[in-house]
Each structure stands twice: as structure tokens, then as C-alpha cells.
């Protein structure tokens, strides 16, 4: 007997652990073969009792006192009930149980698991290559096939509530609002045609949603005293307004007013939006920026910037200063909406009429393949980072490197690992920028990269010397750094700032952070609304509560209004100057 469970810590891949409740005895295929020839007592025969030598007619019970017979009848009925329930106590050998924990080498990051009815197969809902699908893994110790993850589904939809059929031959699951079934053997998927109507009494629902939200916050808000707010009085105050609301949006607006009285960050309520919702139109992007003043005056789109690696940068015939005259033959004028012309064309081929002047001189048709808005924003952000990196290199005369984290997500942490490349490793120091960082959860991992110090060097024949941490595969910078923050550095970016200062990694330049420092979670209400629950208090090393207390800076620098439209960055100037002062004039060896 054993227990299976999933285990992980934040950015680690989810793993499946097995704990044997009793010491594990080996099983052999030979035993299965011998069991085929084991003699069994026929079910219709009762084996004779060895100590019973009396002779009685068949099916004649021995005589017994009347009261004993009554007791026998009562206890016999109880035993029959117990047998029906087939209750068997679970045996656990506690001694050495910790040593009996092992990790199953399933090879995928499972977020939910289910065991088949016969106990021989594990069903996993797992993500791989950015897609979530169902996998099986053999638990049969006597199987002749090696235990490997076997993929059941290959569709991109989000899958939940996967479970085996009673015979273990199919798996049922939910995907995009539909019930699907997949055969374990053939992997063929079928959709169950299930439809149901639901009538909702909004007058009762809105009252229940309001009470749910109020109750969840009462029981989970990080401050038991509700930041000094009389929470019972809040219920009395806002209940009549909820009763008077005529739409779900009005109801949520009232609940938002109640939540606002708590004066806490990471709070709010949002409408539900399940995976089965209608997709939004995908507007294509062409990677061009235009002069807004000229468009306001004349209605002409003059190109001022071409996004690096964007659609328009990958074709010939488009340059800064050109004019975009039409899209797929539709002329652009003062009242034209470019987004409307590109609606539902994300990832598709479009033809742009490009000319060197607004009157059409030198016009040519240039085909491009559009990208999504998210992809364009990512390219624009990378271009911005490259500009800041070049800026720091210039003002430091090539001595300092630069990295930026837009948030504290896993993808940003991976990007940090890539950006601490050979070029940054070769600088005398690095400017770390978390301005406009919207938070996340990886601050401790990012801090580790900066806090780790190198302690010896490894040199492979024919290759340059390198710090041991890098050679052995551990992310570490090993260079002096300085941190830049602003009032838009939020949440986990503020945790990062606190760790940076507490560990003495360097000075902080710029503006104090926002002071929005609570760890939160989400819960769905009965109508599908999503309520945020700020449930974890964050306290600084000196005991100060960090919520509503921005992290301070060592060198205060506020960028003048309008500076962001120029080529200057006064906060990076100050950070560069201070870091160069710290490392001295002698270049690093």
C-alpha cells in the first residue's frame, strides 16, 4: 500500500512522490504463473473444522440457550453489515517511513493525478511545450513494458476534472465547457452531447454573491482586525445597495466599494471568464509607429519607427520616413481606423502600399505577415531593453552592463538568465533595473543570481577561464551591481528591493516603490466572479509591515516630466555614476 501526491515549490517542476505505508516487498512474474495452478477450495464447499468431531445432520446448527441465540442473531447481523462494507484497517509502519519516499520519473510536470480503478495506471493532467494534456503512467510493477508517460490527448484546450470510467477503459474530462472522453487504448476522443438549461434568480444570486465575498474576506484577510474597519458594519452598510443593483456589473461595483474601505492592495472583484468564453477578435499588427501630429493635421501615416524583428523589419521596401497609404487596397485617410483594417488578420498575409511621400511618389506594394498585439508588445519591450543597455554602455564608457525585469514571473526569470550573457559577465559591474515591474513571485530566485559569489575558477584546455558556478551550471553574476526602482515597482519587485538592501548587495537609486506588498490568491464566487484574497502579510527584516510602506532608496532621483520622450535617463545616469565610483577607476582583471 502506498500514497501518491504532487509536490513542488514555486518555480520548480511539479513532481509526483510515492510513500510506501509498509516496507515494500518485491513482486515476481513467476508468482503470477504459479497462482494459475494453486488449488482452491470450491466456493460451494465448507472446509471441516479440525477440532469438531461431532456428527450432525447437514445444515443442523448445534443447540444453544435462547438468550445466546438472540445475542448471536444480533452480532451476526452486525458482522454481516461490516462484511458488506468490506472495511479493512489500513496498516502503516511509521518507523522509517521518511526513507520510503521516492519520486516517480514521469518526465512531465503534472498538476493533478488520479489512479485507475484497478490500481495499475496513473492518470496525469500535465503541461508540456506550453500545452496542457492528459498522460498515463504505468504503476504495474509486473508489466513487461517500461514505465513512461504516454500522452492521451493532443488538443490545446485547458483540461480539468479528469477521471477514469468504472472499467478503466476511458477517461472523462472537461475542456472548454464540454465533457470529453478519450479511449485509453486507442486514444480516440469523443464529445458527450450534454446540454442543460439553468434559470438564475438574480435577486437571490446577487445577495449570495455579496455574502460570499464578505465572508471570504472576513475569514482570509491578512489582518484579523480588517485594517481597523468594522466588517460587520460594512455588511449592513452595503447590503441595501447590492439589493438595489439591477445588473451583475452594478453588484460588483458595490462590492468593490466595500473592498475599497479596507484600503489594501492586491484586492478586488472581477467578472468571470471561463475557458469556454467567446474569443476576442485577433487584430493583426505590422510593427510600425507613426507620427501622431502629422496624422492629426493631414490624416497621413508617416512611419517614425520600425519595430526590430517585427513584420515590417523583415521585408525590403519599408523605411523610416515612408508613408503607409493603404492596407489590402483600402485607402487610409483622416477617418480611417487602422486597427479595423487589420481586424481578424493576426498571423495572415496583408499587402501594404508604401510610398516615399504622401502624394504616392515611388509607391510600391509590400506584403507582410502580421503578428498578434502580444507578440508586438514583446518585441517593442525587447527593443526598449536594448536601447537602455546601449545607453548604460555609452555613459559608462563600456564598463557597465544592464538588465531589466518587466515582472517577477518565471518567464522574466528565464529572460534574466539569458540577459546575464557573456557580454554582461565581461563588464566591471551591472545596473539592475526593476522600474515598472508589476510583481510576481520569483524575487528569491533573482536575488540568488546576484547574491552568489564565485570562489574558484575552472579552465578547460583550449577554452577561456570561467567562474566555477558558471561552468558547473549554476546561475550567478559575481559582479558589483546597483538597483534602480521607481514608484511603479510593485509587489514582488518590492520584495526584491527589500532583499537586495537587506543582503547588502548594493545601493538603490531612483524613487521609493509603490508599497503594494501582500501575497494574494483568487477564489471564484457562485456566479463565476473572481475575488482576490490578500491573505499573507509581508514583514521586513526589521519587523516593519511592508504593505503601505514603500521601500526606500539610497539615492533619490525623480525623472523630470517629459524626459521619457527624450534620449536621456537621469535615473540611469545617477546609477551609473554611483556604481563606477564604487568599483573605482581600475578596470576589472
SULCOR-V400648 format. One line per field, one symbol per residue. psi: psi as a letter, one per 20 degrees, with the letter a starting at -180 (. if undefined). burial: # if it has 16 or more other ideal C-beta (glycine too) atoms within 10 Angstrom, else .. Layout:
psi->???
burial->???
This chain:
psi->qrppqqqrodiqqpqpqpophqpppqqqhhhhghhhjppqpqhiqppqphioiqpqqpkoqqqqqghhhggggghhhghgghhgilppppppohpjhhijpqppmhiqnpiqqqpqhjjiqpppoqppkjqprqqqppjoijqiqqoqpppgrkqiqpprkpqqrhijirpqrpoljqpqppphgikppqppnpqqqpppnhhhghhggghggggghhiiphohjlkjpnhhhhghgighhghiqiqhggghgghhgghhiilqrkrrpqqqnrijrpqqpopqqikqqrohghhhhijqnpphqoppjrgiijqqiprpirpohrolioqpahjpohhhhjpkjpjrpqppopqirhjjpkqqpopqorrrhghghghhghhgghghghghhgijkjhqapqqohalrhhhghhgghhlahghhirhrppppkqkpjacjkhhhhhhhhhpqqirqpoppiqqqqqhgghjjppqgkqqrqppraijoqdhhhgggghgghikhaqpqcqqahknnqprrqqprhjiqpppnnioqpprhjipphpjnqprqhopoppqpihiiaiqnhhhgggggghhhgirhpqq.
burial->.............###.#.#...................................................................................#.#.###.###.#....######.....########.........#..##...#.#..#.#...#.##.###....#.#.#....#................#..##.###.##...###..#..#.#..##..##.##..#..#..##.##..##.##.######............#######.##...#....####..##..###.....#...######....#...#.#..##..##...#.####..........#.#.##...##..##.##.#..##.###.##..###########..##.##..##...##.#################.###.###..............##.##....###.########..#############...################....#.#.#.#####..#.......##..##.#...#.#.........#.######.###..#......
